[in-house]
Amino acid sequence: MHNHVINSAESLSFRRVNEEVREELLNLFKDGHSSASALYVYQDELYLRANDEQELIELLADRSINPDYDYTAKLFQEYRKATLGSRNGESMFERLAEVVKNYNDSDQGKAILQAYDARIGKAFILCIVTNLMSRVHEKVPQAGELCYVDASASFEPLNTSITLLYTSCTVRALSLGLFITSDELEVTLERAVFNFLLLLNNLVYIKKIW
């Protein structure tokens, strides 16, 4: 016999998450969602499912139906570890290589991946040139005359460096490409630029500098 209210918002917040909800979140992760975006999409569906405001309040308060962010984030970490392995692990780079291949086959742009390998001192490098960036190279004369660089880091746990390449014209800055690297050593950046030029098929310029 209970001597307290069992259907209050506070009581409902301690309920175990339903297995059906867990599977729905996992399916969202498989579709490419992060923990935050998966929870946002799932909660958006709860809003659409409710017939009135009272039912919506009950759905949002019930943890078995509406899991909190901590649960979702932990579930995402478990999914990522099971699917991709540890950070910088072999399975993660195998998955990334598959993503790069699919991107190159999609006709949306071009990318080159160099997987990280600490044993032989090989840095992680990912170069990307989208179709829009390619059109800038083809149509904007300044792309062959002026290029400036914006490099940033410390945005995520692996502390990779993101380098964006731009040119200027009458409509201001236009993107020429980008590369992501595991460090900012000279040899790494040289290889990143080399791969960037390969994506542009700029063999004449490559022969001049190498």
C-alpha positions in Angstrom: 0.0 0.0 0.0 1.4 3.4 -1.1 1.2 6.4 1.3 2.3 8.8 -1.5 1.1 9.9 -4.9 2.4 7.5 -7.5 1.4 9.4 -10.6 2.9 12.8 -9.8 5.4 14.4 -12.1 8.2 13.7 -9.6 7.2 10.0 -9.2 7.0 9.6 -13.0 10.5 11.0 -13.5 12.0 8.0 -11.7 10.4 5.3 -13.9 12.6 2.9 -16.0 12.8 3.8 -19.7 10.7 1.5 -21.8 12.6 -0.9 -24.1 10.6 0.4 -27.1 11.8 3.9 -26.4 15.4 2.7 -26.1 15.1 1.0 -29.5 13.7 4.1 -31.1 16.6 6.1 -29.8 19.1 3.6 -31.1 17.4 3.7 -34.6 17.9 7.5 -34.5 21.6 7.1 -33.7 21.9 4.7 -36.7 20.4 7.4 -38.9 23.3 9.7 -37.9 21.8 11.6 -35.0 23.8 12.7 -31.9 22.4 12.3 -28.5 21.0 15.8 -28.5 19.4 15.7 -32.0 18.0 12.2 -31.4 16.3 13.4 -28.2 15.0 16.5 -30.0 13.5 14.5 -32.8 12.0 12.0 -30.4 10.4 14.7 -28.2 9.1 16.4 -31.2 7.2 13.2 -32.1 5.8 13.2 -28.5 4.4 16.7 -29.1 2.6 15.5 -32.3 1.3 12.4 -30.6 -0.4 14.2 -27.7 -4.2 14.8 -28.2 -4.3 17.7 -25.7 -2.1 19.7 -23.4 -2.9 17.5 -20.3 -1.8 14.4 -22.2 1.4 16.2 -23.4 2.3 17.1 -19.8 1.9 13.5 -18.7 4.0 12.2 -21.6 6.8 14.7 -21.0 6.8 14.0 -17.2 7.0 10.2 -17.6 10.6 9.1 -17.9 9.6 5.7 -19.2 8.3 7.5 -22.3 10.4 10.6 -22.3 13.9 9.8 -21.1 16.2 12.5 -19.8 19.3 13.8 -21.5 21.7 11.9 -19.2 20.1 8.6 -20.2 20.2 9.5 -23.9 23.8 10.6 -23.7 24.9 7.5 -21.9 23.0 5.3 -24.4 24.7 7.1 -27.3 28.1 6.6 -25.7 27.4 2.9 -25.4 26.1 2.8 -29.0 29.2 4.6 -30.3 31.6 2.4 -28.4 29.9 -0.8 -29.6 29.6 0.5 -33.2 32.9 2.4 -33.7 35.1 1.2 -30.9 37.3 3.5 -28.9 38.3 6.9 -30.2 41.2 6.6 -32.6 40.5 2.9 -32.8 40.8 0.8 -36.0 37.0 0.3 -36.3 36.4 4.0 -36.1 38.6 4.7 -39.1 37.1 1.8 -41.0 33.7 3.4 -40.5 35.1 6.8 -41.5 36.7 5.3 -44.6 33.2 3.9 -45.5 31.6 7.3 -45.0 34.3 9.0 -47.2 33.7 6.4 -50.0 30.0 6.9 -49.8 30.5 10.7 -50.0 32.8 10.3 -53.1 30.2 8.1 -54.7 27.4 10.5 -54.0 28.6 13.2 -56.6 28.2 15.8 -53.8 31.9 16.5 -53.7 35.3 14.9 -53.2 37.3 13.8 -50.1 40.6 12.1 -49.3 41.2 10.4 -45.9 44.5 9.5 -44.3 43.9 7.4 -41.2 45.7 8.0 -38.0 48.4 5.5 -37.0 50.5 6.4 -34.0 52.8 3.4 -34.5 54.4 4.8 -37.7 53.7 8.5 -36.8 51.1 9.0 -39.5 48.7 11.9 -38.8 45.0 11.9 -39.3 44.0 14.0 -42.3 40.7 14.5 -44.0 40.4 16.9 -47.0 37.0 17.9 -48.4 36.0 19.9 -51.5 32.3 20.1 -52.1 30.8 20.6 -55.5 30.0 24.2 -54.6 33.7 24.8 -53.6 34.7 23.2 -57.0 32.5 25.7 -58.8 34.2 28.6 -57.0 37.5 27.3 -58.2 36.1 27.1 -61.8 34.1 30.3 -62.0 35.8 32.8 -59.6 39.1 34.1 -61.0 40.3 35.2 -57.5 40.4 31.5 -56.5 43.6 31.1 -58.5 45.1 34.3 -57.1 44.2 34.7 -53.5 43.7 32.2 -50.7 43.6 32.8 -47.0 43.4 30.3 -44.1 41.3 30.1 -40.9 42.4 27.4 -38.5 40.6 26.4 -35.3 41.0 23.6 -32.8 39.7 22.3 -29.4 36.1 21.9 -30.5 35.8 18.2 -29.6 37.5 15.5 -27.4 40.1 14.5 -30.0 41.3 18.2 -30.3 41.5 18.0 -34.1 42.4 21.1 -36.1 39.9 22.4 -38.6 41.4 24.5 -41.4 39.2 26.4 -43.8 40.4 27.9 -47.1 38.8 31.0 -48.6 39.1 33.5 -51.3 37.7 37.0 -51.6 35.5 38.6 -54.3 32.7 41.1 -54.7 30.4 38.9 -52.7 32.9 38.6 -49.8 34.5 35.4 -48.7 33.9 32.1 -50.6 35.0 28.7 -49.4 37.6 26.8 -51.4 38.0 23.7 -49.3 38.7 22.4 -45.8 40.9 19.9 -44.1 40.8 18.3 -40.6 44.1 17.2 -39.1 45.2 15.5 -35.8 48.0 18.1 -35.3 49.4 21.3 -36.9 52.9 20.1 -37.6 54.5 21.4 -40.8 54.7 17.9 -42.4 51.0 17.3 -41.6 49.9 20.5 -43.1 52.1 20.0 -46.2 50.4 16.6 -46.8 47.0 18.1 -46.2 47.6 20.8 -48.8 49.0 18.2 -51.2 45.8 16.1 -50.8 43.7 19.3 -51.3 45.5 19.9 -54.6 44.9 16.3 -55.6 41.2 16.8 -55.1 41.4 19.8 -57.5 43.4 17.8 -60.0 46.0 20.6 -59.9 48.9 18.5 -61.0 50.8 21.4 -62.6 50.9 23.3 -59.3 51.9 20.1 -57.4 54.9 19.6 -59.7 56.0 23.1 -59.0 56.0 22.8 -55.2 57.0 19.1 -54.8 
